[in-house]
Amino acid sequence: MALSHELILIYTTYVVATASPGPSNMAIMGTAMKKGRGAALALAGGVISGSMLWALLAACGVLTVLATFAQLLFVLKIGGGLYLLWLAFKSGRSVLYRSDAPEFKASDERVAYGRLFRQGILMHVGNPKAILTWVAIMSVALKPGLAASILPMIMLGCAAICVVVFCGYALLFSTAVMSAFYRRICRGLDALLACCFAIAGLKLVLSRN
């Protein structure tokens, strides 16, 4: 019974953390409407991979060590903030210099998808909140007296949550209805993405903790 309660608490917390609005979710939504399902799934795959990378490091105890060194977290926080500011700049530039031409041709899709996959990884790896989230999760998973099976259950469960949430956003917002909606609000959405990235980036760069 205690094991079930611990898992429910962890899964609920992780669902809220992944499904709540943030730079990654906003980027997946915007990419789905703007570039289509394949591009959005590539970006979502990168975000999922970044999250699972932190999960593996947390399971190995690496994040607990990292979290004790404020300087390392500070460097990671600044790097992640600067990357988000760069994404804000790119989104803002697309508002000012919008073109009706496609951003990449069909022959370039593999390169473009690879770029989006890397973007998803960098967005999540550069987020220090992901470190602290997984440190908190593992502090529950590795409590003395809990069954050894809880760790793989947490890893698999959270991986499934990641896939459902992020790929769900990619699939939902890449429908024909959402694509048509994007064509009507394209400038406004790009401006919203620029603001979202800028606020998140500035928050990371300027925050003291």
N, CA, C and O of each residue as an XYZ file, in Angstrom:
836
protein
N       0.829     -1.208      0.000
C       0.000      0.000      0.000
C       0.862      1.255      0.000
O       0.575      2.208     -0.724
N       1.931      1.257      0.820
C       2.825      2.416      0.880
C       3.497      2.643     -0.464
O       3.689      3.779     -0.898
N       3.853      1.534     -1.119
C       4.495      1.639     -2.427
C       3.549      2.285     -3.435
O       3.969      3.128     -4.228
N       2.276      1.895     -3.407
C       1.296      2.471     -4.329
C       1.126      3.956     -4.090
O       1.032      4.735     -5.039
N       1.087      4.354     -2.831
C       0.939      5.767     -2.504
C       2.137      6.570     -3.004
O       1.974      7.666     -3.542
N       3.340      6.024     -2.827
C       4.547      6.721     -3.287
C       4.522      6.883     -4.807
O       4.840      7.956     -5.319
N       4.149      5.838     -5.522
C       4.116      5.901     -6.982
C       3.059      6.886     -7.474
O       3.306      7.652     -8.405
N       1.886      6.867     -6.850
C       0.827      7.802     -7.245
C       1.288      9.242     -7.046
O       1.045     10.096     -7.899
N       1.949      9.513     -5.929
C       2.454     10.859     -5.653
C       3.482     11.279     -6.703
O       3.428     12.395     -7.220
N       4.408     10.389     -7.012
C       5.462     10.697     -7.988
C       4.873     10.901     -9.372
O       5.216     11.866    -10.055
N       3.992     10.006     -9.794
C       3.402     10.113    -11.133
C       2.558     11.380    -11.258
O       2.616     12.067    -12.278
N       1.783     11.686    -10.233
C       0.953     12.889    -10.273
C       1.814     14.141    -10.375
O       1.529     15.045    -11.160
N       2.868     14.179     -9.569
C       3.777     15.320     -9.609
C       4.420     15.463    -10.981
O       4.563     16.572    -11.497
N       4.804     14.342    -11.565
C       5.486     14.384    -12.861
C       4.529     14.773    -13.980
O       4.925     15.482    -14.905
N       3.277     14.325    -13.915
C       2.284     14.725    -14.910
C       2.092     16.241    -14.880
O       2.075     16.896    -15.921
N       1.948     16.784    -13.680
C       1.766     18.229    -13.548
C       2.979     18.970    -14.088
O       2.836     19.980    -14.778
N       4.186     18.469    -13.775
C       5.409     19.138    -14.208
C       5.572     19.115    -15.717
O       6.023     20.099    -16.304
N       5.211     18.008    -16.355
C       5.408     17.891    -17.806
C       4.274     18.516    -18.607
O       4.511     19.060    -19.686
N       3.054     18.448    -18.102
C       1.900     18.927    -18.870
C       1.661     20.421    -18.701
O       1.008     21.037    -19.543
N       2.178     21.016    -17.627
C       1.938     22.442    -17.401
C       2.667     23.271    -18.448
O       3.717     22.858    -18.939
N       2.123     24.443    -18.798
C       2.739     25.280    -19.835
C       4.176     25.663    -19.487
O       4.480     26.004    -18.344
N       5.035     25.604    -20.470
C       6.439     25.941    -20.308
C       7.089     26.056    -21.670
O       6.430     25.826    -22.684
N       8.376     26.407    -21.722
C       9.053     26.581    -23.009
C       9.003     25.340    -23.893
O       8.787     25.454    -25.100
N       9.201     24.163    -23.316
C       9.202     22.943    -24.124
C       7.832     22.674    -24.733
O       7.724     22.395    -25.927
N       6.778     22.759    -23.908
C       5.435     22.522    -24.416
C       5.041     23.550    -25.472
O       4.456     23.209    -26.500
N       5.371     24.820    -25.201
C       5.037     25.868    -26.160
C       5.773     25.655    -27.478
O       5.211     25.868    -28.553
N       7.026     25.236    -27.391
C       7.808     24.994    -28.606
C       7.230     23.842    -29.412
O       7.171     23.915    -30.640
N       6.802     22.777    -28.741
C       6.211     21.634    -29.440
C       4.901     22.047    -30.106
O       4.650     21.687    -31.257
N       4.070     22.797    -29.392
C       2.802     23.256    -29.976
C       3.049     24.100    -31.224
O       2.450     23.873    -32.275
N       3.944     25.078    -31.087
C       4.226     25.961    -32.206
C       4.819     25.223    -33.392
O       4.454     25.486    -34.537
N       5.726     24.304    -33.123
C       6.346     23.529    -34.198
C       5.326     22.642    -34.889
O       5.360     22.489    -36.110
N       4.412     22.052    -34.111
C       3.386     21.184    -34.688
C       2.503     21.953    -35.660
O       2.213     21.465    -36.752
N       2.074     23.148    -35.274
C       1.190     23.934    -36.134
C       1.934     24.521    -37.318
O       1.375     24.677    -38.404
N       3.202     24.846    -37.098
C       3.968     25.557    -38.127
C       4.631     24.619    -39.123
O       4.624     24.889    -40.324
N       5.206     23.512    -38.639
C       6.011     22.640    -39.492
C       5.439     21.240    -39.671
O       5.913     20.478    -40.514
N       4.435     20.903    -38.892
C       3.802     19.613    -39.089
C       4.157     18.575    -38.035
O       4.952     18.824    -37.129
N       3.548     17.412    -38.179
C       3.631     16.341    -37.180
C       5.044     15.794    -37.020
O       5.524     15.619    -35.900
N       5.716     15.522    -38.155
C       7.044     14.928    -38.066
C       8.023     15.826    -37.329
O       8.788     15.354    -36.487
N       8.004     17.120    -37.639
C       8.905     18.060    -36.978
C       8.598     18.157    -35.487
O       9.512     18.191    -34.662
N       7.305     18.203    -35.141
C       6.921     18.294    -33.733
C       7.331     17.045    -32.960
O       7.782     17.139    -31.818
N       7.175     15.872    -33.583
C       7.579     14.633    -32.918
C       9.096     14.569    -32.746
O       9.587     14.026    -31.756
N       9.840     15.121    -33.708
C      11.298     15.173    -33.567
C      11.688     16.036    -32.379
O      12.554     15.656    -31.591
N      11.054     17.197    -32.244
C      11.323     18.073    -31.106
C      10.910     17.407    -29.800
O      11.640     17.458    -28.810
N       9.729     16.778    -29.806
C       9.260     16.072    -28.609
C      10.209     14.947    -28.227
O      10.456     14.711    -27.044
N      10.746     14.245    -29.240
C      11.706     13.176    -28.957
C      12.950     13.700    -28.260
O      13.492     13.042    -27.371
N      13.405     14.883    -28.659
C      14.552     15.479    -27.991
C      14.257     15.853    -26.555
O      15.084     15.640    -25.669
N      13.071     16.415    -26.321
C      12.678     16.777    -24.951
C      12.583     15.529    -24.074
O      13.045     15.525    -22.933
N      11.983     14.475    -24.617
C      11.864     13.215    -23.868
C      13.247     12.644    -23.565
O      13.497     12.178    -22.453
N      14.138     12.678    -24.543
C      15.497     12.154    -24.336
C      16.234     12.952    -23.268
O      16.944     12.384    -22.438
N      16.061     14.276    -23.292
C      16.699     15.102    -22.267
C      16.188     14.784    -20.878
O      16.957     14.726    -19.919
N      14.885     14.580    -20.778
C      14.302     14.242    -19.479
C      14.805     12.895    -18.976
O      15.137     12.749    -17.799
N      14.860     11.911    -19.872
C      15.314     10.591    -19.462
C      16.812     10.562    -19.163
O      17.273      9.741    -18.370
N      17.574     11.465    -19.801
C      18.990     11.589    -19.461
C      19.150     12.016    -18.013
O      19.956     11.450    -17.275
N      18.366     13.035    -17.606
C      18.422     13.455    -16.203
C      17.949     12.334    -15.285
O      18.473     12.170    -14.183
N      16.962     11.562    -15.732
C      16.468     10.459    -14.910
C      17.549      9.419    -14.668
O      17.720      8.943    -13.546
N      18.284      9.064    -15.727
C      19.359      8.080    -15.582
C      20.468      8.605    -14.676
O      20.990      7.872    -13.837
N      20.824      9.870    -14.849
C      21.864     10.454    -13.994
C      21.405     10.513    -12.547
O      22.196     10.302    -11.628
N      20.117     10.801    -12.348
C      19.584     10.828    -10.983
C      19.616      9.440    -10.364
O      19.961      9.282     -9.193
N      19.253      8.433    -11.155
C      19.250      7.059    -10.644
C      20.652      6.607    -10.263
O      20.822      5.807     -9.343
N      21.657      7.119    -10.971
C      23.047      6.760    -10.670
C      23.649      7.617     -9.558
O      24.796      7.406     -9.164
N      22.885      8.574     -9.055
C      23.377      9.423     -7.980
C      24.174     10.618     -8.440
O      24.666     11.380     -7.608
N      24.322     10.810     -9.755
C      25.137     11.913    -10.257
C      24.492     13.254     -9.949
O      25.185     14.204     -9.585
N      23.165     13.346    -10.091
C      22.501     14.624     -9.867
C      22.559     15.053     -8.413
O      22.611     16.247     -8.119
N      22.551     14.090     -7.500
C      22.661     14.451     -6.091
C      23.989     15.134     -5.823
O      24.052     16.102     -5.065
N      25.053     14.634     -6.442
C      26.362     15.263     -6.308
C      26.359     16.638     -6.963
O      26.865     17.609     -6.400
N      25.775     16.709     -8.174
C      25.747     17.971     -8.904
C      24.973     19.030     -8.142
O      25.375     20.193     -8.116
N      23.863     18.641     -7.522
C      23.016     19.601     -6.824
C      23.702     20.197     -5.604
O      23.281     21.246     -5.117
N      24.750     19.552     -5.099
C      25.457     20.082     -3.934
C      26.489     21.135     -4.313
O      27.026     21.811     -3.436
N      26.775     21.286     -5.596
C      27.758     22.270     -6.048
C      27.024     23.423     -6.724
O      26.606     23.322     -7.878
N      26.877     24.521     -5.984
C      26.117     25.653     -6.488
C      26.732     26.232     -7.760
O      26.016     26.723     -8.633
N      28.076     26.172     -7.862
C      28.728     26.754     -9.038
C      28.335     26.024    -10.315
O      28.108     26.654    -11.349
N      28.254     24.693    -10.247
C      27.886     23.920    -11.433
C      26.448     24.182    -11.849
O      26.146     24.310    -13.036
N      25.565     24.260    -10.864
C      24.179     24.567    -11.169
C      24.046     25.979    -11.747
O      23.217     26.226    -12.623
N      24.867     26.891    -11.248
C      24.834     28.272    -11.748
C      25.238     28.316    -13.220
O      24.591     28.984    -14.027
N      26.306     27.602    -13.563
C      26.763     27.564    -14.960
C      25.684     26.956    -15.846
O      25.405     27.469    -16.930
N      25.079     25.866    -15.389
C      24.020     25.220    -16.165
C      22.827     26.150    -16.335
O      22.230     26.219    -17.409
N      22.483     26.865    -15.266
C      21.352     27.787    -15.307
C      21.602     28.913    -16.303
O      20.712     29.261    -17.080
N      22.792     29.480    -16.289
C      23.119     30.566    -17.208
C      23.120     30.061    -18.653
O      22.592     30.718    -19.550
N      23.715     28.892    -18.864
C      23.737     28.322    -20.208
C      22.344     28.062    -20.739
O      22.048     28.378    -21.891
N      21.480     27.485    -19.905
C      20.106     27.232    -20.324
C      19.342     28.514    -20.594
O      18.558     28.589    -21.540
N      19.571     29.533    -19.756
C      18.905     30.811    -19.966
C      19.324     31.474    -21.251
O      18.485     32.015    -21.971
N      20.619     31.444    -21.557
C      21.110     32.042    -22.799
C      20.565     31.313    -24.022
O      20.260     31.935    -25.039
N      20.446     30.003    -23.918
C      19.890     29.252    -25.056
C      18.428     29.627    -25.287
O      18.002     29.778    -26.433
N      17.661     29.778    -24.218
C      16.272     30.190    -24.369
C      16.169     31.604    -24.945
O      15.259     31.892    -25.723
N      17.088     32.474    -24.569
C      17.096     33.824    -25.133
C      17.415     33.781    -26.624
O      16.885     34.577    -27.399
N      18.283     32.852    -27.023
C      18.585     32.688    -28.441
C      17.339     32.220    -29.202
O      17.073     32.696    -30.306
N      16.579     31.293    -28.619
C      15.332     30.850    -29.242
C      14.323     31.997    -29.305
O      13.565     32.109    -30.268
N      14.316     32.849    -28.277
C      13.433     34.015    -28.286
C      13.802     34.953    -29.427
O      12.927     35.490    -30.105
N      15.092     35.146    -29.634
C      15.565     35.996    -30.725
C      15.128     35.432    -32.081
O      14.668     36.175    -32.948
N      15.274     34.123    -32.256
C      14.888     33.504    -33.526
C      13.389     33.630    -33.768
O      12.963     33.921    -34.885
N      12.581     33.411    -32.723
C      11.133     33.528    -32.876
C      10.732     34.967    -33.160
O       9.864     35.228    -33.992
N      11.377     35.906    -32.453
C      11.079     37.313    -32.692
C      11.469     37.756    -34.086
O      10.761     38.546    -34.710
N      12.584     37.256    -34.578
C      13.028     37.610    -35.931
C      12.055     37.080    -36.977
O      11.819     37.730    -37.995
N      11.486     35.893    -36.726
C      10.532     35.342    -37.689
C       9.261     36.171    -37.750
O       8.576     36.184    -38.773
N       8.933     36.875    -36.648
C       7.773     37.766    -36.661
C       8.040     38.968    -37.560
O       7.170     39.386    -38.323
N       9.259     39.526    -37.466
C       9.602     40.732    -38.209
C       9.892     40.450    -39.673
O       9.597     41.273    -40.540
N      10.475     39.276    -39.952
C      10.895     38.957    -41.322
C      10.228     37.676    -41.795
O      10.897     36.743    -42.240
N       8.914     37.639    -41.697
C       8.176     36.433    -42.070
C       8.177     36.248    -43.570
O       8.038     37.203    -44.334
N       8.338     34.984    -43.985
C       8.272     34.631    -45.395
C       7.290     33.494    -45.572
O       7.160     32.640    -44.695
N       6.598     33.475    -46.698
C       5.651     32.398    -46.965
C       6.329     31.139    -47.464
O       5.691     30.091    -47.565
N       7.632     31.225    -47.783
C       8.361     30.050    -48.274
C       8.578     29.066    -47.146
O       8.765     29.487    -46.004
N       8.561     27.774    -47.417
C       8.807     26.783    -46.368
C      10.213     26.902    -45.828
O      11.132     27.285    -46.552
N      10.385     26.572    -44.544
C      11.684     26.719    -43.908
C      12.667     25.664    -44.374
O      13.876     25.887    -44.314
N      12.186     24.528    -44.836
C      13.088     23.515    -45.382
C      12.323     22.679    -46.401
O      11.118     22.459    -46.274
N      13.039     22.228    -47.394
C      12.440     21.401    -48.429
C      12.336     19.962    -47.945
O      12.950     19.581    -46.949
N      11.557     19.177    -48.662
C      11.373     17.775    -48.270
C      12.695     17.039    -48.209
O      12.886     16.171    -47.358
N      13.623     17.381    -49.116
C      14.918     16.704    -49.130
C      15.761     17.051    -47.928
O      16.718     16.344    -47.611
N      15.415     18.136    -47.252
C      16.186     18.569    -46.091
C      15.524     18.151    -44.782
O      15.984     18.554    -43.714
N      14.459     17.358    -44.835
C      13.705     17.047    -43.626
C      14.557     16.328    -42.593
O      14.451     16.611    -41.400
N      15.408     15.393    -43.040
C      16.220     14.645    -42.078
C      17.135     15.578    -41.303
O      17.275     15.448    -40.087
N      17.760     16.518    -42.004
C      18.635     17.484    -41.342
C      17.830     18.360    -40.389
O      18.246     18.605    -39.257
N      16.662     18.835    -40.862
C      15.830     19.702    -40.036
C      15.314     18.964    -38.803
O      15.304     19.526    -37.707
N      14.890     17.728    -38.966
C      14.404     16.949    -37.828
C      15.521     16.693    -36.824
O      15.294     16.725    -35.615
N      16.723     16.440    -37.325
C      17.856     16.259    -36.420
C      18.137     17.514    -35.634
O      18.471     17.452    -34.451
N      18.001     18.669    -36.294
C      18.214     19.940    -35.609
C      17.159     20.153    -34.524
O      17.469     20.619    -33.428
N      15.922     19.810    -34.840
C      14.849     19.952    -33.861
C      15.030     18.982    -32.691
O      14.756     19.330    -31.543
N      15.489     17.779    -32.986
C      15.746     16.810    -31.918
C      16.812     17.346    -30.963
O      16.665     17.252    -29.744
N      17.886     17.907    -31.524
C      18.939     18.479    -30.682
C      18.425     19.677    -29.891
O      18.807     19.885    -28.740
N      17.554     20.461    -30.522
C      16.973     21.599    -29.812
C      16.185     21.123    -28.597
O      16.286     21.706    -27.517
N      15.401     20.062    -28.776
C      14.629     19.528    -27.655
C      15.514     19.056    -26.522
O      15.208     19.294    -25.353
N      16.612     18.386    -26.853
C      17.546     17.934    -25.820
C      18.141     19.119    -25.081
O      18.172     19.135    -23.851
N      18.616     20.115    -25.828
C      19.252     21.274    -25.212
C      18.278     22.054    -24.332
O      18.659     22.552    -23.273
N      17.030     22.159    -24.764
C      16.046     22.872    -23.963
C      15.858     22.221    -22.607
O      15.701     22.913    -21.601
N      15.871     20.890    -22.569
C      15.609     20.202    -21.308
C      16.890     20.005    -20.484
O      16.872     20.106    -19.257
N      17.991     19.726    -21.172
C      19.252     19.566    -20.445
C      19.672     20.885    -19.819
O      20.293     20.899    -18.756
N      19.336     22.000    -20.474
C      19.694     23.307    -19.942
C      18.736     23.842    -18.911
O      18.812     25.019    -18.557
N      17.828     23.011    -18.415
C      16.848     23.443    -17.424
C      17.212     22.884    -16.047
O      17.013     21.696    -15.794
N      17.745     23.728    -15.152
C      18.153     23.214    -13.839
C      16.987     22.714    -12.996
O      17.187     21.927    -12.071
N      15.766     23.166    -13.307
C      14.617     22.669    -12.562
C      14.436     21.173    -12.771
O      13.952     20.472    -11.882
N      14.831     20.678    -13.959
C      14.732     19.242    -14.220
C      15.637     18.466    -13.271
O      15.278     17.384    -12.806
N      16.812     19.023    -12.986
C      17.723     18.367    -12.041
C      17.065     18.246    -10.678
O      17.030     17.165    -10.089
N      16.539     19.367    -10.175
C      15.972     19.369     -8.830
C      14.724     18.492     -8.756
O      14.458     17.870     -7.728
N      13.956     18.445     -9.855
C      12.776     17.575     -9.877
C      13.173     16.117     -9.729
O      12.570     15.380     -8.949
N      14.199     15.696    -10.485
C      14.617     14.296    -10.413
C      15.347     13.978     -9.113
O      15.281     12.846     -8.634
N      16.042     14.957     -8.535
C      16.650     14.738     -7.218
C      15.556     14.474     -6.187
O      15.688     13.584     -5.347
N      14.462     15.262     -6.257
C      13.353     15.067     -5.322
C      12.691     13.711     -5.532
O      12.356     13.021     -4.569
N      12.503     13.331     -6.800
C      11.872     12.041     -7.100
C      12.730     10.894     -6.575
O      12.219      9.956     -5.962
N      14.032     10.975     -6.819
C      14.906      9.890     -6.386
C      15.082      9.849     -4.868
O      15.386      8.797     -4.306
N      14.894     10.983     -4.212
C      14.955     10.968     -2.746
C      13.812     10.152     -2.172
O      13.927      9.590     -1.082
N      12.704     10.088     -2.910
C      11.589      9.235     -2.502
C      11.841      7.794     -2.918
O      11.574      6.861     -2.161
N      12.364      7.622     -4.146
C      12.559      6.274     -4.683
C      13.602      5.488     -3.913
O      13.493      4.270     -3.778
N      14.613      6.179     -3.409
C      15.733      5.499     -2.771
C      15.667      5.525     -1.249
O      16.689      5.362     -0.582
N      14.476      5.729     -0.697
C      14.324      5.700      0.753
C      14.609      4.300      1.288
O      14.243      3.309      0.657
N      15.255      4.213      2.442
C      15.480      2.886      3.028
C      14.145      2.192      3.322
O      13.206      2.808      3.826
N      14.085      0.936      3.003
C      12.894      0.156      3.303
C      11.937     -0.002      2.134
O      11.072     -0.877      2.151
N      12.090      0.848      1.112
C      11.215      0.698     -0.053
C      11.705     -0.448     -0.929
O      12.898     -0.746     -0.964
N      10.787     -1.080     -1.629
C      11.139     -2.218     -2.468
C      12.091     -1.804     -3.581
O      12.018     -0.687     -4.094
N      12.984     -2.715     -3.948
C      13.960     -2.417     -5.003
C      13.293     -2.207     -6.352
O      13.866     -1.586     -7.247
N      12.084     -2.725     -6.492
C      11.393     -2.609     -7.783
C      10.846     -1.217     -8.043
O      10.421     -0.932     -9.163
N      10.842     -0.333     -7.039
C      10.228      0.975     -7.227
C      11.009      1.843     -8.208
O      10.415      2.646     -8.927
N      12.337      1.690     -8.246
C      13.141      2.531     -9.134
C      12.822      2.283    -10.611
O      12.532      3.239    -11.330
N      12.865      1.027    -11.090
C      12.480      0.811    -12.499
C      11.029      1.181    -12.777
O      10.708      1.614    -13.883
N      10.146      1.019    -11.792
C       8.751      1.402    -11.982
C       8.629      2.912    -12.164
O       7.839      3.383    -12.982
N       9.410      3.664    -11.403
C       9.398      5.121    -11.544
C       9.947      5.526    -12.898
O       9.367      6.366    -13.587
N      11.066      4.929    -13.278
C      11.706      5.278    -14.550
C      10.771      4.975    -15.723
O      10.578      5.821    -16.597
N      10.195      3.785    -15.744
C       9.319      3.395    -16.842
C       8.033      4.215    -16.849
O       7.556      4.628    -17.906
N       7.483      4.445    -15.668
C       6.250      5.218    -15.576
C       6.430      6.650    -16.037
O       5.609      7.174    -16.789
N       7.513      7.290    -15.583
C       7.774      8.672    -15.976
C       8.126      8.763    -17.465
O       7.777      9.740    -18.127
N       8.814      7.750    -17.985
C       9.102      7.728    -19.426
C       7.799      7.654    -20.219
O       7.641      8.340    -21.229
N       6.869      6.823    -19.759
C       5.575      6.712    -20.436
C       4.808      8.025    -20.362
O       4.169      8.431    -21.332
N       4.871      8.685    -19.215
C       4.210      9.986    -19.062
C       4.802     11.000    -20.033
O       4.071     11.761    -20.668
N       6.131     11.007    -20.147
C       6.815     11.906    -21.082
C       6.316     11.694    -22.506
O       5.964     12.645    -23.203
N       6.292     10.444    -22.920
C       5.889     10.126    -24.291
C       4.445     10.561    -24.534
O       4.149     11.198    -25.545
N       3.552     10.220    -23.615
C       2.136     10.549    -23.785
C       1.923     12.057    -23.836
O       1.196     12.554    -24.695
N       2.558     12.789    -22.915
C       2.330     14.236    -22.824
C       2.931     14.966    -24.019
O       2.226     15.678    -24.734
N       4.240     14.788    -24.238
C       4.912     15.574    -25.268
C       4.511     15.143    -26.680
O       4.294     15.990    -27.546
N       4.413     13.839    -26.916
C       3.959     13.380    -28.227
C       2.478     13.683    -28.421
O       2.028     13.911    -29.544
N       1.724     13.685    -27.327
C       0.315     14.062    -27.412
C       0.146     15.499    -27.875
O      -0.714     15.792    -28.706
N       0.973     16.404    -27.333
C       0.944     17.789    -27.805
C       1.293     17.859    -29.288
O       0.653     18.584    -30.051
N       2.315     17.098    -29.693
C       2.741     17.109    -31.096
C       1.630     16.628    -32.019
O       1.395     17.222    -33.072
N       0.952     15.564    -31.635
C      -0.115     15.012    -32.473
C      -1.355     15.911    -32.472
O      -1.968     16.131    -33.517
N      -1.717     16.425    -31.307
C      -2.920     17.239    -31.196
C      -2.813     18.531    -31.998
O      -3.752     18.925    -32.689
N      -1.654     19.186    -31.896
C      -1.519     20.499    -32.518
C      -1.032     20.428    -33.968
O      -0.826     21.465    -34.599
N      -0.848     19.222    -34.499
C      -0.453     19.089    -35.901
C      -1.624     18.695    -36.789
O      -1.429     18.387    -37.964
N      -2.824     18.700    -36.252
C      -3.999     18.356    -37.041
C      -4.285     19.456    -38.066
O      -3.781     20.573    -37.954
N      -5.101     19.122    -39.063
C      -5.443     20.091    -40.108
C      -6.138     21.318    -39.527
O      -5.927     22.438    -39.992
N      -6.963     21.101    -38.513
C      -7.670     22.230    -37.897
C      -6.685     23.187    -37.251
O      -6.801     24.402    -37.410
N      -5.705     22.640    -36.513
C      -4.736     23.496    -35.833
C      -3.798     24.171    -36.835
O      -3.379     25.311    -36.629
N      -3.470     23.464    -37.918
C      -2.621     24.070    -38.952
C      -3.321     25.251    -39.604
O      -2.701     26.283    -39.860
N      -4.621     25.098    -39.875
C      -5.394     26.204    -40.441
C      -5.490     27.356    -39.448
O      -5.425     28.526    -39.825
N      -5.643     27.010    -38.184
C      -5.692     28.032    -37.139
C      -4.366     28.778    -37.061
O      -4.342     29.993    -36.864
N      -3.262     28.051    -37.216
C      -1.942     28.689    -37.165
C      -1.781     29.719    -38.277
O      -1.205     30.786    -38.063
N      -2.291     29.400    -39.466
C      -2.138     30.324    -40.586
C      -2.843     31.654    -40.324
O      -2.493     32.673    -40.919
N      -3.830     31.640    -39.438
C      -4.531     32.879    -39.109
C      -3.835     33.644    -37.994
O      -3.960     34.866    -37.903
N      -3.107     32.933    -37.148
C      -2.508     33.610    -35.980
C      -0.987     33.459    -35.969
O      -0.366     33.583    -34.913
N      -0.378     33.193    -37.127
C       1.042     32.841    -37.161
C       1.922     33.902    -36.512
O       2.806     33.570    -35.722
N       1.697     35.158    -36.828
C       2.533     36.210    -36.247
C       2.329     36.303    -34.729
O       3.287     36.443    -33.968
N       1.081     36.223    -34.315
C       0.800     36.297    -32.881
C       1.416     35.134    -32.120
O       1.936     35.317    -31.019
N       1.359     33.926    -32.705
C       1.927     32.760    -32.033
C       3.442     32.870    -31.947
O       4.024     32.557    -30.909
N       4.091     33.312    -33.026
C       5.545     33.481    -32.988
C       5.934     34.539    -31.958
O       6.943     34.395    -31.268
N       5.142     35.591    -31.855
C       5.412     36.619    -30.847
C       5.238     36.051    -29.438
O       6.012     36.359    -28.532
N       4.201     35.212    -29.269
C       3.982     34.588    -27.962
C       5.133     33.666    -27.601
O       5.587     33.659    -26.457
N       5.616     32.875    -28.580
C       6.755     31.997    -28.332
C       7.993     32.809    -27.967
O       8.736     32.440    -27.058
N       8.214     33.917    -28.678
C       9.364     34.768    -28.371
C       9.283     35.287    -26.944
O      10.282     35.292    -26.225
N       8.091     35.728    -26.530
C       7.920     36.222    -25.157
C       8.127     35.110    -24.138
O       8.755     35.320    -23.101
N       7.594     33.921    -24.438
C       7.723     32.783    -23.522
C       9.184     32.403    -23.329
O       9.636     32.208    -22.201
N       9.926     32.296    -24.438
C      11.337     31.955    -24.342
C      12.114     33.053    -23.623
O      12.988     32.771    -22.803
N      11.786     34.316    -23.938
C      12.521     35.433    -23.336
C      12.296     35.497    -21.829
O      13.242     35.686    -21.064
N      11.052     35.340    -21.405
C      10.748     35.384    -19.972
C      11.441     34.238    -19.235
O      12.041     34.443    -18.180
N      11.351     33.022    -19.803
C      11.994     31.868    -19.168
C      13.500     32.036    -19.142
O      14.141     31.717    -18.141
N      14.084     32.541    -20.248
C      15.527     32.735    -20.304
C      15.995     33.790    -19.318
O      16.978     33.578    -18.609
N      15.306     34.923    -19.263
C      15.673     35.982    -18.330
C      15.522     35.530    -16.887
O      16.316     35.891    -16.019
N      14.488     34.732    -16.646
C      14.277     34.220    -15.283
C      15.443     33.358    -14.843
O      15.877     33.437    -13.694
N      15.954     32.533    -15.749
C      17.103     31.684    -15.423
C      18.368     32.510    -15.255
O      19.138     32.287    -14.321
N      18.587     33.466    -16.158
C      19.815     34.251    -16.121
C      19.863     35.174    -14.906
O      20.918     35.341    -14.295
N      18.736     35.767    -14.556
C      18.720     36.799    -13.522
C      18.398     36.276    -12.129
O      18.656     36.957    -11.137
N      17.827     35.054    -12.045
C      17.481     34.533    -10.723
C      18.724     34.240     -9.905
O      19.764     33.891    -10.462
N      18.633     34.375     -8.616
C      19.781     34.178     -7.729
C      19.815     32.800     -7.109
O      20.777     32.462     -6.419
N      18.792     31.995     -7.333
C      18.785     30.648     -6.745
C      18.471     29.615     -7.791
O      18.420     28.424     -7.485
